[in-house]
Amino acid sequence: MNDIICYVLLVLNVIFCLSFIVYTCNEELKDKSEKESLLEKKSKTNSKEYDLKNIVISQEE
């Protein structure tokens, strides 16, 4: 009976550890994708500003 309890606890521990690893990996991937999304938005904004500056410069000439 004691052996069964030990095996059950071992299996539960392994499941918990694996789920924790998966959770942390998902969080890191989520953070990374959010950073990439922000960088992409920033680059789009910068390119729009650059285009607007070029339009203003070309109109001044």
C-alpha positions as CSV (number, residue, x, y, z in Angstrom):
1,M,0.0,0.0,0.0
2,N,2.8,2.4,0.9
3,D,4.5,1.7,-2.5
4,I,1.3,2.6,-4.4
5,I,1.1,5.9,-2.5
6,C,4.8,6.6,-3.4
7,Y,4.2,5.9,-7.1
8,V,1.1,8.1,-7.1
9,L,3.0,11.0,-5.5
10,L,5.9,10.5,-7.9
11,V,3.5,10.6,-10.9
12,L,1.8,13.7,-9.5
13,N,5.1,15.4,-9.0
14,V,6.3,14.7,-12.5
15,I,3.0,16.0,-13.9
16,F,3.3,19.2,-11.8
17,C,6.9,19.7,-12.9
18,L,6.1,19.3,-16.6
19,S,3.1,21.6,-16.4
20,F,5.2,24.2,-14.7
21,I,7.8,24.0,-17.4
22,V,5.2,24.3,-20.1
23,Y,3.6,27.3,-18.4
24,T,6.9,29.1,-18.1
25,C,7.8,28.4,-21.7
26,N,4.4,29.7,-22.8
27,E,4.9,32.9,-20.8
28,E,8.3,33.5,-22.3
29,L,6.9,32.9,-25.8
30,K,4.0,35.2,-25.1
31,D,6.4,37.9,-23.8
32,K,8.6,37.5,-26.9
33,S,5.6,37.8,-29.3
34,E,4.4,40.9,-27.5
35,K,7.8,42.5,-27.8
36,E,7.9,41.6,-31.5
37,S,4.5,43.1,-32.0
38,L,5.5,46.3,-30.3
39,L,8.6,46.5,-32.4
40,E,6.6,46.0,-35.5
41,K,4.1,48.7,-34.6
42,K,7.0,51.0,-33.8
43,S,8.7,50.4,-37.1
44,K,5.4,51.0,-39.0
45,T,5.0,54.2,-37.1
46,N,8.5,55.3,-37.8
47,S,8.1,54.5,-41.5
48,K,4.9,56.5,-41.6
49,E,6.6,59.4,-40.0
50,Y,9.5,59.1,-42.4
51,D,7.0,59.1,-45.4
52,L,5.3,62.1,-44.0
53,K,8.6,64.0,-43.6
54,N,9.5,63.2,-47.2
55,I,6.1,64.4,-48.4
56,V,6.5,67.7,-46.5
57,I,10.1,68.2,-47.8
58,S,9.0,67.4,-51.3
59,Q,6.1,69.9,-51.1
60,E,8.4,72.6,-49.7
61,E,10.7,72.3,-52.8
